[in-house]
């Protein structure tokens, strides 16, 4: 069961739900939405070091998203939102022939089943008002493959789910898009990428640099807030011209 922390915010503000909004890209998203006048609901497992947990504009829901069956009730606790950002994810960077079954199941739940369950639950309320935006944080790994086979598989499926839900929900006024970043600095996921792989990827970019959480957050915010509604079912690459092999 989710544990709600923090204080009630102004119900007249537009509201965004961000998974994994307590660190990395998610934290950059939380800060950007707050700067632009949104109320923010964050789902994460741990808020110990989250500096916004006492902010009146923020609600914190402590929940492990691999508990898929609890997601409908969790969404009911969050209430109606204008925007859903599926950001939470994990990468183990394990060889495909040394991947324990429990880790396969975990990554499938967190990276794919949970986002789909959240879309299904949140979109029901969006459809009733004929408006809403959903942005999924996928990865370039879902387009070009990845040494972590299961990470790449889940991100490829999330891109496909984005396009499928855009077709399903678009007629009801819902805009569903995703982004596919390459490696992003200052994130836990970046730390598990082998150094040789980082060097390869960095050399393949136009400016020889990696994306930052803010780079990704700004793109996601545009899709969630002000991009033309005709941009629907799209995956935007954030890779500085890199298409590594």
C-alpha positions, -999 to +999 in steps of 0.1 A: +000+000+000+013+035-009+022+059+019+013+095+013+037+121+026+036+159+025+008+185+025-022+191+004-017+216-025-040+240-042-066+220-061-069+247-088-033+241-101-027+218-130-014+185-117+013+162-129+021+127-117+058+118-120+071+083-113+107+083-099+104+120-095+127+121-065+161+119-082+179+121-115+157+130-145+127+127-123+139+153-099+148+177-128+112+171-140+097+178-105+117+211-103+107+222-138+070+215-134+070+234-100+088+263-117+060+264-142+031+265-117+021+228-115+012+208-085+033+176-085+025+141-073+056+119-071+057+081-068+090+067-055+101+040-031+122+063-008+118+100-001+145+102+026+167+127+007+139+143-013+141+181-006+105+188-018+087+164+005+074+192+027+066+215-002+028+224-001+027+219-039+040+184-038+025+151-028+047+121-022+035+085-025+059+059-013+053+028-034+072+000-052+058+001-087+066-036-092+035-041-072+014-039-103-019-050-087-018-020-063-015+006-091-052+012-097-057+020-060-026+041-059-040+062-088-073+066-070-053+080-040-034+104-063-066+116-078-072+133-112-041+145-130-036+165-161-002+149-170+014+115-164+051+111-167+063+075-167+099+081-158+109+054-132+131+026-146+160+004-140+190-012-158+211-041-145+238-042-172+240-080-170+249-104-198+219-121-214+231-156-204+237-145-168+204-129-161+186-143-131+149-149-136+140-127-107+158-097-123+141-104-156+107-103-139+116-072-119+128-052-150+097-062-170+075-050-142+091-017-134+101-007-170+070-019-189+041-034-169+040-005-144+039+023-171+012+005-189-009-001-158-005+036-149-016+047-184-046+025-182-056+038-147-048+075-153-063+077-188-098+067-175-102+100-158-085+119-187-110+104-211-140+116-190-128+152-194-115+148-230-080+161-222-047+149-209-010+143-217+012+113-211+049+111-217+070+080-213+107+080-208+121+053-230+157+050-242+177+049-274+183+013-264+148+005-275+156+016-310+191+003-316+195-026-291+216-027-259+241-050-242+215-054-214+190-073-236+161-071-211+166-033-207+165-029-245+135-051-248+115-032-222+123+002-237+114-010-272+081-023-259+075+010-241+080+029-274+055+005-290+031+010-262+034+048-266+024+046-302-004+021-295-019+041-267-017+073-288-039+056-314-063+042-287-066+074-267-061+101-293-097+102-304-106+111-268-083+141-267-053+124-250-018+131-263+008+102-257+044+106-266+078+094-254+115+104-254+145+081-261+176+095-244+211+082-248+232+080-216+223+108-191+248+121-165+240+124-128+217+094-127+220+061-111+216+043-144+246+062-158+268+048-130+262+012-140+272+017-177+307+002-182+334+028-188+343+014-222+307+017-233+306+053-220+337+062-240+322+046-272+289+064-268+305+098-260+327+096-291+297+089-313+279+122-303+282+154-323+296+175-293+314+146-275+291+151-245+263+133-227+228+146-220+220+160-186+188+154-166+177+190-175+181+183-212+157+154-209+134+172-185+130+202-208+120+180-237+095+160-216+080+192-203+075+206-237+057+174-248+036+175-216+027+211-216+029+231-248+038+210-278+012+210-306-014+183-299-008+171-335+025+157-322+010+124-309+024+089-309+059+103-314+093+092-300+118+120-297+155+109-297+177+128-272+211+116-284+231+145-299+231+128-333+244+095-320+233+062-334+259+039-318+262+002-328 
